[in-house]
Amino acid sequence: MEQPQALCPYLERRDMRCGGTMTLVNLPEAFRLCAGDHERCTVYHQIRQSDRFHGAVPALARSA
């Protein structure tokens, strides 16, 4: 049985930096990254780095 996939903790923030991935053309890639493999997403790491720099690391975005 497969493990449930974790959603990207930034998905609901509707960050503009995700715009290139969150398109109908890139829908399969968006599902792959945002709904299961966000640790491989460069935008995820950019947002996370930015949050750390600005001191706004939400609890959801922290690594377990």
Backbone as CSV, one residue per row, in Angstrom:
resi,resn,N_x,N_y,N_z,CA_x,CA_y,CA_z,C_x,C_y,C_z
1,MET,0.835,-1.184,0.000,0.000,0.000,0.000,0.880,1.249,0.000
2,GLU,0.522,2.242,-0.826,1.306,3.470,-0.944,1.066,4.385,0.240
3,GLN,2.138,5.131,0.605,2.037,6.143,1.645,1.297,7.351,1.080
4,PRO,0.466,8.019,1.884,-0.177,9.242,1.397,0.877,10.309,1.118
5,GLN,0.667,11.062,0.048,1.611,12.092,-0.351,1.293,13.398,0.382
6,ALA,2.336,14.069,0.826,2.174,15.341,1.524,2.012,16.482,0.527
7,LEU,1.114,17.381,0.824,0.940,18.574,-0.008,1.992,19.607,0.378
8,CYS,2.350,20.408,-0.577,3.289,21.496,-0.318,2.671,22.440,0.721
9,PRO,3.423,22.786,1.768,2.863,23.661,2.794,2.586,25.073,2.291
10,TYR,3.123,25.448,1.128,2.911,26.790,0.581,1.776,26.834,-0.444
11,LEU,1.168,25.709,-0.706,0.154,25.610,-1.760,-0.992,26.594,-1.554
12,GLU,-1.475,26.742,-0.362,-2.623,27.608,-0.114,-2.265,29.087,0.002
13,ARG,-0.997,29.415,-0.021,-0.590,30.819,0.056,-0.770,31.534,-1.275
14,ARG,-0.938,30.779,-2.335,-1.123,31.350,-3.676,-0.007,32.326,-4.025
15,ASP,1.202,31.901,-3.759,2.377,32.736,-4.016,2.576,32.886,-5.520
16,MET,2.858,34.092,-5.970,3.035,34.365,-7.401,4.211,33.585,-7.992
17,ARG,5.178,33.231,-7.158,6.339,32.480,-7.652,5.955,31.081,-8.126
18,CYS,4.801,30.602,-7.725,4.324,29.288,-8.161,3.601,29.356,-9.500
19,GLY,3.422,30.546,-10.028,2.640,30.750,-11.247,3.108,29.949,-12.443
20,GLY,4.410,29.774,-12.604,4.924,29.021,-13.742,4.597,27.545,-13.681
21,THR,4.453,27.033,-12.488,4.127,25.617,-12.312,2.623,25.391,-12.318
22,MET,1.889,26.321,-11.748,0.446,26.159,-11.584,-0.323,26.636,-12.816
23,THR,-0.108,25.963,-13.923,-0.837,26.263,-15.153,-1.464,24.979,-15.681
24,LEU,-2.437,25.120,-16.539,-3.060,23.929,-17.131,-2.065,23.137,-17.971
25,VAL,-1.174,23.836,-18.639,-0.166,23.165,-19.465,0.752,22.310,-18.592
26,ASN,1.073,22.804,-17.407,1.983,22.103,-16.501,1.256,21.312,-15.417
27,LEU,-0.007,21.037,-15.602,-0.799,20.369,-14.574,-0.179,19.069,-14.054
28,PRO,0.304,18.178,-14.934,0.928,16.951,-14.400,2.145,17.252,-13.520
29,GLU,2.953,18.221,-13.931,4.132,18.609,-13.147,3.707,19.257,-11.825
30,ALA,2.671,20.070,-11.855,2.175,20.705,-10.640,1.699,19.653,-9.642
31,PHE,0.946,18.664,-10.107,0.495,17.596,-9.215,1.673,16.809,-8.668
32,ARG,2.651,16.533,-9.526,3.810,15.759,-9.085,4.566,16.498,-7.981
33,LEU,4.795,17.796,-8.179,5.558,18.563,-7.202,4.716,18.985,-6.004
34,CYS,3.610,19.622,-6.255,2.819,20.232,-5.184,2.048,19.220,-4.343
35,ALA,1.740,18.099,-4.927,0.959,17.096,-4.209,1.750,15.814,-4.001
36,GLY,3.019,15.960,-3.693,3.741,14.743,-3.394,5.246,14.849,-3.318
37,ASP,5.846,15.779,-4.038,7.302,15.813,-4.079,7.818,17.249,-4.009
38,HIS,7.212,18.043,-3.113,7.572,19.460,-3.053,9.019,19.697,-2.633
39,GLU,9.665,18.722,-2.022,11.073,18.869,-1.637,11.979,19.005,-2.870
40,ARG,11.507,18.595,-4.034,12.275,18.716,-5.276,11.953,19.997,-6.051
41,CYS,11.033,20.774,-5.554,10.589,21.993,-6.240,11.509,23.162,-5.900
42,THR,12.060,23.797,-6.921,12.944,24.939,-6.679,12.185,26.129,-6.099
43,VAL,10.939,26.313,-6.494,10.139,27.420,-5.972,9.870,27.226,-4.480
44,TYR,9.591,26.002,-4.075,9.395,25.688,-2.653,10.609,26.159,-1.849
45,HIS,11.789,25.845,-2.342,13.011,26.222,-1.632,13.244,27.736,-1.661
46,GLN,12.853,28.409,-2.739,12.965,29.865,-2.805,12.052,30.526,-1.769
47,ILE,10.825,30.057,-1.702,9.869,30.616,-0.741,10.351,30.348,0.679
48,ARG,10.794,29.158,0.923,11.268,28.785,2.255,12.470,29.638,2.665
49,GLN,13.404,29.819,1.750,14.581,30.648,2.023,14.172,32.092,2.300
50,SER,13.239,32.592,1.522,12.747,33.950,1.708,12.081,34.106,3.076
51,ASP,11.272,33.141,3.457,10.615,33.173,4.765,11.640,33.159,5.893
52,ARG,12.650,32.350,5.748,13.701,32.292,6.777,14.423,33.633,6.877
53,PHE,14.730,34.221,5.727,15.435,35.499,5.690,14.614,36.591,6.374
54,HIS,13.313,36.558,6.146,12.434,37.572,6.719,11.892,37.177,8.091
55,GLY,12.311,36.039,8.612,11.903,35.609,9.946,10.459,35.181,10.051
56,ALA,9.900,34.728,8.946,8.486,34.335,8.943,8.336,32.882,8.530
57,VAL,8.920,31.975,9.292,8.828,30.561,8.946,7.603,29.974,9.641
58,PRO,6.523,29.765,8.896,5.333,29.167,9.498,5.609,27.729,9.941
59,ALA,4.901,27.278,10.955,5.096,25.939,11.484,4.923,24.875,10.406
60,LEU,4.010,25.074,9.470,3.779,24.091,8.420,4.977,23.944,7.488
61,ALA,5.739,24.994,7.305,6.832,24.968,6.345,8.115,24.384,6.929
62,ARG,8.154,24.188,8.215,9.359,23.633,8.821,9.449,22.152,8.542
63,SER,10.673,21.666,8.365,10.882,20.234,8.139,10.561,19.482,9.403
64,ALA,10.029,18.300,9.213,9.694,17.452,10.353,10.918,16.759,10.881
